[in-house]
Amino acid sequence: MKGETKEQRFIRVAERRIRRVLDSFRSLSQCSNKRMYNWDEKQLSRIWDAIDHAYETCQDSYKNVEPEEFIL
């Protein structure tokens, strides 16, 4: 929004995005109901691997936030 600082914009945007992530996890949790869905350990392993990879990629993006400076 106009007139907000970078920190205020980060908080506003991050809170909204985190809520969406948490809502998605709640929705995914509903698929654990064996009366409604059938899944096996191989499928679960692929799901958790994909989630772990996305999480680690996101976490890594915060580690090297400063662009590398080119020096001759």
Secondary structure, DSSP 8 states (H G I E B T S, - for coil): -TT--HHHHHHHHHHHHHHHHHHHHHHHHGGG-TTT----HHHHHHHHHHHHHHHHHHHHHTTS-S------
